[in-house]
Amino acid sequence: MLTFNFYTTAGCHLCENAWQVITEVHAENPQLQQFISLQQIDIATSDSLIEQYAVRIPVVRGSHEQDLAWPFDHQAYINFVNQHLEKLFLA
Protein backbone atom coordinates (compact mmCIF):
# COMPACT_ATOMS: atom_id res chain seq x y z
CA MET A 1 0.00 0.00 0.00
CA LEU A 2 1.22 3.47 -0.89
CA THR A 3 0.66 6.48 1.32
CA PHE A 4 0.20 9.88 -0.24
CA ASN A 5 0.53 12.85 2.09
CA PHE A 6 -1.41 15.94 1.13
CA TYR A 7 0.19 18.98 2.73
CA THR A 8 -2.32 21.72 3.39
CA THR A 9 -3.42 24.27 5.97
CA ALA A 10 -6.66 25.89 7.09
CA GLY A 11 -7.98 28.67 4.89
CA CYS A 12 -5.92 27.71 1.84
CA HIS A 13 -8.28 28.01 -1.14
CA LEU A 14 -5.68 26.52 -3.48
CA CYS A 15 -5.52 23.51 -1.15
CA GLU A 16 -9.29 23.16 -1.37
CA ASN A 17 -9.07 23.20 -5.18
CA ALA A 18 -6.29 20.60 -5.17
CA TRP A 19 -8.16 18.37 -2.71
CA GLN A 20 -11.20 18.50 -5.00
CA VAL A 21 -9.09 17.27 -7.93
CA ILE A 22 -7.64 14.46 -5.82
CA THR A 23 -10.97 13.30 -4.40
CA GLU A 24 -12.63 13.41 -7.82
CA VAL A 25 -9.92 11.17 -9.29
CA HIS A 26 -10.32 8.72 -6.39
CA ALA A 27 -14.12 8.78 -6.67
CA GLU A 28 -13.90 8.02 -10.39
CA ASN A 29 -11.39 5.21 -9.70
CA PRO A 30 -12.57 3.46 -6.51
CA GLN A 31 -10.06 0.63 -7.02
CA LEU A 32 -7.34 3.07 -5.95
CA GLN A 33 -8.45 2.51 -2.34
CA GLN A 34 -6.77 -0.89 -2.54
CA PHE A 35 -3.41 0.65 -3.31
CA ILE A 36 -3.31 4.23 -2.01
CA SER A 37 -3.95 5.70 1.40
CA LEU A 38 -4.49 9.49 1.46
CA GLN A 39 -3.51 11.53 4.48
CA GLN A 40 -4.14 15.25 4.89
CA ILE A 41 -1.39 16.90 6.90
CA ASP A 42 -1.79 20.43 8.20
CA ILE A 43 1.62 22.09 7.99
CA ALA A 44 0.67 24.41 10.86
CA THR A 45 1.25 21.53 13.26
CA SER A 46 5.01 21.54 12.74
CA ASP A 47 7.64 24.24 12.37
CA SER A 48 9.65 21.99 10.07
CA LEU A 49 6.63 21.43 7.82
CA ILE A 50 5.96 25.15 7.72
CA GLU A 51 9.57 25.73 6.76
CA GLN A 52 9.45 23.05 4.07
CA TYR A 53 6.01 23.68 2.55
CA ALA A 54 4.74 27.16 3.50
CA VAL A 55 5.28 28.70 0.08
CA ARG A 56 4.64 25.45 -1.83
CA ILE A 57 1.29 24.15 -0.57
CA PRO A 58 -0.75 22.42 -1.71
CA VAL A 59 1.63 19.53 -2.29
CA VAL A 60 1.04 15.80 -2.64
CA ARG A 61 4.01 13.74 -1.52
CA GLY A 62 4.20 10.17 -2.62
CA SER A 63 6.69 7.45 -2.04
CA HIS A 64 10.20 7.80 -3.38
CA GLU A 65 10.17 11.41 -2.13
CA GLN A 66 8.39 12.64 -5.24
CA ASP A 67 6.14 15.67 -4.96
CA LEU A 68 3.27 16.93 -7.04
CA ALA A 69 2.88 20.64 -6.40
CA TRP A 70 0.00 22.87 -7.34
CA PRO A 71 -1.11 23.73 -9.94
CA PHE A 72 -2.10 20.32 -11.24
CA ASP A 73 -5.16 18.98 -12.99
CA HIS A 74 -6.86 15.59 -13.03
CA GLN A 75 -4.52 14.19 -15.67
CA ALA A 76 -1.37 15.35 -13.88
CA TYR A 77 -2.58 13.70 -10.67
CA ILE A 78 -3.47 10.50 -12.56
CA ASN A 79 0.02 10.47 -14.08
CA PHE A 80 1.53 10.95 -10.62
CA VAL A 81 -0.53 8.04 -9.26
CA ASN A 82 0.36 5.83 -12.21
CA GLN A 83 4.08 6.48 -11.75
CA HIS A 84 3.83 5.31 -8.15
CA LEU A 85 1.70 2.29 -8.99
CA GLU A 86 4.16 1.21 -11.68
CA LYS A 87 7.00 1.35 -9.15
CA LEU A 88 4.89 -0.59 -6.64
CA PHE A 89 4.13 -3.37 -9.07
CA LEU A 90 7.58 -3.51 -10.64
CA ALA A 91 9.37 -3.66 -7.29
The first five atom37 places (N, CA, C, CB, O) and aatype in JSON, in Angstrom:
{
  "aatype": [12, 10, 16, 13, 2, 13, 18, 16, 16, 0, 7, 4, 8, 10, 4, 6, 2, 0, 17, 5, 19, 9, 16, 6, 19, 8, 0, 6, 2, 14, 5, 10, 5, 5, 13, 9, 15, 10, 5, 5, 9, 3, 9, 0, 16, 15, 3, 15, 10, 9, 6, 5, 18, 0, 19, 1, 9, 14, 19, 19, 1, 7, 15, 8, 6, 5, 3, 10, 0, 17, 14, 13, 3, 8, 5, 0, 18, 9, 2, 13, 19, 2, 5, 8, 10, 6, 11, 10, 13, 10, 0],
  "atom_mask": [
    [1, 1, 1, 1, 1],
    [1, 1, 1, 1, 1],
    [1, 1, 1, 1, 1],
    [1, 1, 1, 1, 1],
    [1, 1, 1, 1, 1],
    [1, 1, 1, 1, 1],
    [1, 1, 1, 1, 1],
    [1, 1, 1, 1, 1],
    [1, 1, 1, 1, 1],
    [1, 1, 1, 1, 1],
    [1, 1, 1, 0, 1],
    [1, 1, 1, 1, 1],
    [1, 1, 1, 1, 1],
    [1, 1, 1, 1, 1],
    [1, 1, 1, 1, 1],
    [1, 1, 1, 1, 1],
    [1, 1, 1, 1, 1],
    [1, 1, 1, 1, 1],
    [1, 1, 1, 1, 1],
    [1, 1, 1, 1, 1],
    [1, 1, 1, 1, 1],
    [1, 1, 1, 1, 1],
    [1, 1, 1, 1, 1],
    [1, 1, 1, 1, 1],
    [1, 1, 1, 1, 1],
    [1, 1, 1, 1, 1],
    [1, 1, 1, 1, 1],
    [1, 1, 1, 1, 1],
    [1, 1, 1, 1, 1],
    [1, 1, 1, 1, 1],
    [1, 1, 1, 1, 1],
    [1, 1, 1, 1, 1],
    [1, 1, 1, 1, 1],
    [1, 1, 1, 1, 1],
    [1, 1, 1, 1, 1],
    [1, 1, 1, 1, 1],
    [1, 1, 1, 1, 1],
    [1, 1, 1, 1, 1],
    [1, 1, 1, 1, 1],
    [1, 1, 1, 1, 1],
    [1, 1, 1, 1, 1],
    [1, 1, 1, 1, 1],
    [1, 1, 1, 1, 1],
    [1, 1, 1, 1, 1],
    [1, 1, 1, 1, 1],
    [1, 1, 1, 1, 1],
    [1, 1, 1, 1, 1],
    [1, 1, 1, 1, 1],
    [1, 1, 1, 1, 1],
    [1, 1, 1, 1, 1],
    [1, 1, 1, 1, 1],
    [1, 1, 1, 1, 1],
    [1, 1, 1, 1, 1],
    [1, 1, 1, 1, 1],
    [1, 1, 1, 1, 1],
    [1, 1, 1, 1, 1],
    [1, 1, 1, 1, 1],
    [1, 1, 1, 1, 1],
    [1, 1, 1, 1, 1],
    [1, 1, 1, 1, 1],
    [1, 1, 1, 1, 1],
    [1, 1, 1, 0, 1],
    [1, 1, 1, 1, 1],
    [1, 1, 1, 1, 1],
    [1, 1, 1, 1, 1],
    [1, 1, 1, 1, 1],
    [1, 1, 1, 1, 1],
    [1, 1, 1, 1, 1],
    [1, 1, 1, 1, 1],
    [1, 1, 1, 1, 1],
    [1, 1, 1, 1, 1],
    [1, 1, 1, 1, 1],
    [1, 1, 1, 1, 1],
    [1, 1, 1, 1, 1],
    [1, 1, 1, 1, 1],
    [1, 1, 1, 1, 1],
    [1, 1, 1, 1, 1],
    [1, 1, 1, 1, 1],
    [1, 1, 1, 1, 1],
    [1, 1, 1, 1, 1],
    [1, 1, 1, 1, 1],
    [1, 1, 1, 1, 1],
    [1, 1, 1, 1, 1],
    [1, 1, 1, 1, 1],
    [1, 1, 1, 1, 1],
    [1, 1, 1, 1, 1],
    [1, 1, 1, 1, 1],
    [1, 1, 1, 1, 1],
    [1, 1, 1, 1, 1],
    [1, 1, 1, 1, 1],
    [1, 1, 1, 1, 1]
  ],
  "atom_positions": [
    [[0.85, -1.18, 0.0], [0.0, 0.0, 0.0], [0.89, 1.24, 0.0], [-0.97, 0.0, 1.23], [1.88, 1.31, 0.73]],
    [[0.52, 2.19, -0.82], [1.22, 3.47, -0.89], [0.49, 4.48, -0.02], [1.32, 3.97, -2.35], [-0.73, 4.43, 0.12]],
    [[1.25, 5.38, 0.57], [0.66, 6.48, 1.32], [1.02, 7.77, 0.62], [1.14, 6.49, 2.79], [2.19, 8.06, 0.38]],
    [[0.0, 8.55, 0.31], [0.2, 9.88, -0.24], [-0.15, 10.88, 0.85], [-0.66, 10.12, -1.54], [-1.24, 10.83, 1.42]],
    [[0.77, 11.77, 1.14], [0.53, 12.85, 2.09], [0.16, 14.1, 1.33], [1.78, 13.09, 2.99], [0.85, 14.52, 0.4]],
    [[-0.95, 14.69, 1.73], [-1.41, 15.94, 1.13], [-1.15, 17.04, 2.13], [-2.93, 15.86, 0.74], [-1.82, 17.13, 3.17]],
    [[-0.19, 17.89, 1.83], [0.19, 18.98, 2.73], [-0.69, 20.18, 2.44], [1.69, 19.34, 2.58], [-0.8, 20.63, 1.3]],
    [[-1.3, 20.7, 3.49], [-2.32, 21.72, 3.39], [-2.3, 22.57, 4.65], [-3.72, 21.09, 3.17], [-1.48, 22.34, 5.54]],
    [[-3.18, 23.53, 4.73], [-3.42, 24.27, 5.97], [-4.8, 24.93, 5.88], [-2.31, 25.35, 6.22], [-5.36, 25.08, 4.8]],
    [[-5.33, 25.3, 7.02], [-6.66, 25.89, 7.09], [-6.69, 27.21, 6.31], [-7.08, 26.12, 8.55], [-5.75, 28.01, 6.36]],
    [[-7.78, 27.42, 5.6], [-7.98, 28.67, 4.89], [-7.25, 28.78, 3.57], [0.0, 0.0, 0.0], [-7.21, 29.85, 2.97]],
    [[-6.67, 27.7, 3.11], [-5.92, 27.71, 1.84], [-6.87, 27.33, 0.72], [-4.69, 26.72, 1.9], [-7.2, 26.15, 0.55]],
    [[-7.32, 28.32, -0.07], [-8.28, 28.01, -1.14], [-7.64, 27.19, -2.25], [-8.85, 29.3, -1.71], [-8.33, 26.4, -2.9]],
    [[-6.36, 27.35, -2.49], [-5.68, 26.52, -3.48], [-5.66, 25.06, -3.02], [-4.24, 27.03, -3.73], [-5.79, 24.14, -3.83]],
    [[-5.49, 24.87, -1.71], [-5.52, 23.51, -1.15], [-6.89, 22.88, -1.34], [-5.15, 23.54, 0.35], [-6.99, 21.69, -1.65]],
    [[-7.93, 23.67, -1.17], [-9.29, 23.16, -1.37], [-9.48, 22.74, -2.83], [-10.33, 24.22, -0.98], [-10.09, 21.7, -3.1]],
    [[-8.97, 23.54, -3.76], [-9.07, 23.2, -5.18], [-8.3, 21.91, -5.49], [-8.53, 24.34, -6.05], [-8.8, 21.04, -6.2]],
    [[-7.11, 21.79, -4.94], [-6.29, 20.6, -5.17], [-6.96, 19.36, -4.57], [-4.88, 20.79, -4.57], [-6.98, 18.3, -5.2]],
    [[-7.5, 19.5, -3.36], [-8.16, 18.37, -2.71], [-9.37, 17.91, -3.53], [-8.59, 18.73, -1.28], [-9.66, 16.72, -3.6]],
    [[-10.07, 18.85, -4.15], [-11.2, 18.5, -5.0], [-10.74, 17.66, -6.19], [-11.93, 19.77, -5.48], [-11.38, 16.66, -6.53]],
    [[-9.64, 18.05, -6.82], [-9.09, 17.27, -7.93], [-8.76, 15.85, -7.46], [-7.83, 17.96, -8.52], [-9.14, 14.87, -8.11]],
    [[-8.07, 15.75, -6.35], [-7.64, 14.46, -5.82], [-8.84, 13.58, -5.51], [-6.79, 14.64, -4.56], [-8.88, 12.41, -5.91]],
    [[-9.81, 14.12, -4.8], [-10.97, 13.3, -4.4], [-11.82, 12.91, -5.6], [-11.82, 14.06, -3.38], [-12.42, 11.84, -5.6]],
    [[-11.88, 13.76, -6.62], [-12.63, 13.41, -7.82], [-11.96, 12.24, -8.55], [-12.74, 14.62, -8.76], [-12.64, 11.33, -9.01]],
    [[-10.64, 12.27, -8.65], [-9.92, 11.17, -9.29], [-10.16, 9.87, -8.52], [-8.4, 11.47, -9.38], [-10.4, 8.82, -9.13]],
    [[-10.1, 9.94, -7.2], [-10.32, 8.72, -6.39], [-11.76, 8.25, -6.47], [-9.93, 8.98, -4.94], [-12.01, 7.04, -6.45]],
    [[-12.71, 9.17, -6.55], [-14.12, 8.78, -6.67], [-14.39, 8.11, -8.02], [-15.04, 10.02, -6.49], [-15.18, 7.18, -8.11]],
    [[-13.72, 8.59, -9.06], [-13.9, 8.02, -10.39], [-13.14, 6.7, -10.55], [-13.43, 9.02, -11.45], [-13.4, 5.95, -11.48]],
    [[-12.22, 6.42, -9.65], [-11.39, 5.21, -9.7], [-11.37, 4.55, -8.32], [-9.95, 5.54, -10.18], [-10.33, 4.55, -7.66]],
    [[-12.49, 3.99, -7.88], [-12.57, 3.46, -6.51], [-11.58, 2.34, -6.21], [-13.95, 2.96, -6.27], [-11.29, 2.08, -5.04]],
    [[-11.05, 1.69, -7.24], [-10.06, 0.63, -7.02], [-8.76, 1.18, -6.43], [-9.76, -0.09, -8.33], [-7.96, 0.42, -5.89]],
    [[-8.55, 2.48, -6.52], [-7.34, 3.07, -5.95], [-7.27, 2.89, -4.44], [-7.27, 4.55, -6.29], [-6.18, 2.91, -3.86]],
    [[-8.42, 2.72, -3.78], [-8.45, 2.51, -2.34], [-7.64, 1.28, -1.93], [-9.88, 2.37, -1.85], [-7.15, 1.2, -0.81]],
    [[-7.52, 0.32, -2.83], [-6.77, -0.89, -2.54], [-5.27, -0.64, -2.49], [-7.08, -1.95, -3.58], [-4.53, -1.4, -1.87]],
    [[-4.84, 0.44, -3.13], [-3.41, 0.65, -3.31], [-2.87, 1.94, -2.69], [-3.09, 0.65, -4.75], [-1.68, 2.05, -2.42]],
    [[-3.76, 2.92, -2.47], [-3.31, 4.23, -2.01], [-4.1, 4.68, -0.8], [-3.43, 5.27, -3.13], [-5.34, 4.66, -0.79]],
    [[-3.37, 5.09, 0.21], [-3.95, 5.7, 1.4], [-3.64, 7.2, 1.33], [-3.4, 5.05, 2.73], [-2.48, 7.59, 1.15]],
    [[-4.66, 8.03, 1.48], [-4.49, 9.49, 1.46], [-4.51, 10.04, 2.88], [-5.59, 10.16, 0.61], [-5.39, 9.7, 3.67]],
    [[-3.55, 10.87, 3.18], [-3.51, 11.53, 4.48], [-3.38, 13.04, 4.28], [-2.34, 10.99, 5.36], [-2.49, 13.5, 3.56]],
    [[-4.27, 13.79, 4.9], [-4.14, 15.25, 4.89], [-3.28, 15.64, 6.08], [-5.54, 15.96, 4.93], [-3.53, 15.2, 7.21]],
    [[-2.28, 16.45, 5.84], [-1.39, 16.9, 6.9], [-1.38, 18.42, 6.91], [0.06, 16.32, 6.72], [-1.01, 19.06, 5.93]],
    [[-1.79, 18.98, 8.04], [-1.79, 20.43, 8.2], [-0.38, 20.88, 8.58], [-2.84, 20.89, 9.28], [0.13, 20.5, 9.63]],
    [[0.24, 21.68, 7.73], [1.62, 22.09, 7.99], [1.75, 22.97, 9.23], [2.17, 22.82, 6.78], [2.84, 23.12, 9.77]],
    [[0.63, 23.54, 9.68], [0.67, 24.41, 10.86], [0.99, 23.65, 12.14], [-0.65, 25.13, 11.02], [1.26, 24.26, 13.17]],
    [[0.97, 22.33, 12.07], [1.25, 21.53, 13.26], [2.73, 21.32, 13.52], [0.58, 20.2, 13.14], [3.11, 20.74, 14.54]],
    [[3.58, 21.8, 12.6], [5.01, 21.54, 12.74], [5.82, 22.67, 12.12], [5.37, 20.2, 12.08], [5.6, 23.06, 10.98]],
    [[6.77, 23.19, 12.89], [7.64, 24.24, 12.37], [8.44, 23.75, 11.16], [8.59, 24.73, 13.45], [8.66, 24.51, 10.21]],
    [[8.87, 22.5, 11.19], [9.65, 21.99, 10.07], [8.79, 21.86, 8.81], [10.28, 20.62, 10.42], [9.26, 22.09, 7.7]],
    [[7.52, 21.49, 8.99], [6.63, 21.43, 7.82], [6.34, 22.81, 7.28], [5.32, 20.72, 8.19], [6.27, 23.01, 6.06]],
    [[6.17, 23.77, 8.17], [5.96, 25.15, 7.72], [7.17, 25.62, 6.92], [5.7, 26.09, 8.93], [7.03, 26.22, 5.86]],
    [[8.35, 25.34, 7.44], [9.57, 25.73, 6.76], [9.68, 25.07, 5.39], [10.79, 25.38, 7.6], [10.09, 25.71, 4.42]],
    [[9.31, 23.82, 5.31], [9.45, 23.05, 4.07], [8.37, 23.36, 3.04], [9.44, 21.59, 4.38], [8.66, 23.39, 1.84]],
    [[7.12, 23.61, 3.49], [6.01, 23.68, 2.55], [5.24, 25.0, 2.53], [5.07, 22.6, 2.86], [4.34, 25.15, 1.71]],
    [[5.56, 25.95, 3.37], [4.74, 27.16, 3.5], [4.48, 27.87, 2.18], [5.4, 28.11, 4.44], [3.35, 28.3, 1.93]],
    [[5.48, 27.99, 1.35], [5.28, 28.7, 0.08], [4.97, 27.74, -1.07], [6.52, 29.51, -0.26], [4.84, 28.18, -2.21]],
    [[4.85, 26.44, -0.78], [4.64, 25.45, -1.83], [3.27, 24.8, -1.79], [5.68, 24.4, -1.74], [2.85, 24.2, -2.79]],
    [[2.55, 24.88, -0.67], [1.29, 24.15, -0.57], [0.29, 24.68, -1.59], [0.71, 24.25, 0.85], [0.32, 25.85, -1.95]],
    [[-0.58, 23.82, -2.05], [-0.75, 22.42, -1.71], [0.25, 21.52, -2.44], [-2.16, 21.98, -2.04], [0.63, 21.78, -3.58]],
    [[0.67, 20.48, -1.75], [1.63, 19.53, -2.29], [1.17, 18.12, -1.92], [3.08, 19.8, -1.74], [0.75, 17.86, -0.79]],
    [[1.25, 17.22, -2.9], [1.04, 15.8, -2.64], [2.42, 15.16, -2.65], [0.06, 15.13, -3.71], [3.18, 15.32, -3.6]],
    [[2.72, 14.44, -1.59], [4.01, 13.74, -1.52], [3.73, 12.25, -1.55], [4.82, 14.14, -0.24], [2.98, 11.72, -0.73]],
    [[4.34, 11.6, -2.49], [4.2, 10.17, -2.62], [5.43, 9.46, -2.1], [0.0, 0.0, 0.0], [6.28, 10.06, -1.44]],
    [[5.51, 8.21, -2.41], [6.69, 7.45, -2.04], [7.84, 7.91, -2.93], [6.45, 5.92, -2.18], [7.65, 8.66, -3.88]],
    [[9.01, 7.45, -2.61], [10.2, 7.8, -3.38], [10.48, 9.3, -3.36], [10.06, 7.32, -4.81], [11.16, 9.83, -4.23]],
    [[9.94, 9.99, -2.35], [10.17, 11.41, -2.13], [9.86, 12.25, -3.36], [11.59, 11.65, -1.71], [10.54, 13.24, -3.62]],
    [[8.84, 11.86, -4.1], [8.39, 12.64, -5.24], [7.21, 13.49, -4.83], [8.02, 11.73, -6.44], [6.31, 13.03, -4.12]],
    [[7.21, 14.74, -5.27], [6.14, 15.67, -4.96], [5.36, 16.03, -6.22], [6.69, 16.93, -4.29], [5.9, 16.05, -7.32]],
    [[4.1, 16.32, -6.01], [3.27, 16.93, -7.04], [2.75, 18.22, -6.44], [2.1, 15.98, -7.51], [1.92, 18.21, -5.54]],
    [[3.25, 19.33, -6.94], [2.88, 20.64, -6.4], [1.83, 21.3, -7.28], [4.13, 21.54, -6.27], [1.77, 21.08, -8.49]],
    [[1.02, 22.1, -6.65], [0.0, 22.87, -7.34], [0.66, 23.89, -8.23], [-0.96, 23.54, -6.35], [1.68, 24.44, -7.82]],
    [[0.17, 24.18, -9.41], [-1.11, 23.73, -9.94], [-0.99, 22.4, -10.66], [-1.69, 24.78, -10.87], [-0.01, 22.15, -11.37]],
    [[-2.0, 21.56, -10.48], [-2.1, 20.32, -11.24], [-3.57, 20.06, -11.54], [-1.47, 19.12, -10.46], [-4.46, 20.5, -10.82]],
    [[-3.8, 19.33, -12.61], [-5.16, 18.98, -12.99], [-5.36, 17.48, -12.8], [-5.44, 19.39, -14.45], [-4.48, 16.78, -12.31]],
    [[-6.52, 17.01, -13.19], [-6.86, 15.59, -13.03], [-5.82, 14.7, -13.7], [-8.25, 15.3, -13.61], [-5.36, 13.73, -13.11]],
    [[-5.44, 15.04, -14.94], [-4.52, 14.19, -15.67], [-3.14, 14.19, -15.03], [-4.43, 14.66, -17.12], [-2.49, 13.14, -14.99]],
    [[-2.68, 15.3, -14.55], [-1.37, 15.35, -13.88], [-1.38, 14.49, -12.62], [-0.99, 16.81, -13.52], [-0.41, 13.8, -12.33]],
    [[-2.49, 14.53, -11.87], [-2.58, 13.7, -10.67], [-2.64, 12.22, -11.05], [-3.81, 14.09, -9.83], [-2.01, 11.38, -10.4]],
    [[-3.4, 11.89, -12.09], [-3.47, 10.5, -12.56], [-2.08, 10.02, -12.97], [-4.47, 10.37, -13.74], [-1.7, 8.89, -12.65]],
    [[-1.34, 10.85, -13.68], [0.02, 10.47, -14.08], [0.9, 10.23, -12.87], [0.63, 11.57, -14.97], [1.7, 9.29, -12.85]],
    [[0.77, 11.08, -11.86], [1.53, 10.95, -10.62], [1.2, 9.61, -9.94], [1.22, 12.14, -9.66], [2.09, 8.87, -9.51]],
    [[-0.09, 9.31, -9.85], [-0.53, 8.04, -9.26], [0.02, 6.87, -10.06], [-2.08, 7.98, -9.21], [0.55, 5.92, -9.48]],
    [[-0.1, 6.93, -11.37], [0.36, 5.83, -12.21], [1.86, 5.58, -12.07], [0.02, 6.1, -13.66], [2.3, 4.43, -12.06]],
    [[2.64, 6.64, -11.95], [4.08, 6.48, -11.75], [4.36, 5.69, -10.48], [4.78, 7.85, -11.69], [5.23, 4.81, -10.46]],
    [[3.64, 6.0, -9.42], [3.83, 5.31, -8.15], [3.35, 3.87, -8.2], [3.11, 6.06, -7.03], [3.98, 2.97, -7.65]],
    [[2.22, 3.66, -8.87], [1.7, 2.29, -8.99], [2.64, 1.42, -9.82], [0.3, 2.3, -9.61], [2.84, 0.26, -9.49]],
    [[3.2, 1.98, -10.88], [4.16, 1.21, -11.68], [5.35, 0.78, -10.83], [4.64, 2.05, -12.89], [5.79, -0.37, -10.9]],
    [[5.87, 1.69, -10.03], [7.0, 1.35, -9.15], [6.61, 0.31, -8.13], [7.52, 2.59, -8.44], [7.41, -0.57, -7.8]],
    [[5.38, 0.39, -7.62], [4.89, -0.59, -6.64], [4.84, -1.97, -7.26], [3.5, -0.18, -6.1], [5.27, -2.95, -6.65]],
    [[4.31, -2.06, -8.46], [4.13, -3.37, -9.07], [5.4, -3.92, -9.7], [3.05, -3.3, -10.11], [5.54, -5.13, -9.88]],
    [[6.33, -3.04, -10.04], [7.58, -3.51, -10.64], [8.64, -3.83, -9.59], [8.12, -2.47, -11.6], [9.67, -4.43, -9.9]],
    [[8.38, -3.43, -8.36], [9.37, -3.66, -7.29], [9.41, -5.11, -6.88], [9.06, -2.8, -6.07], [10.18, -5.48, -5.99]]
  ]
}
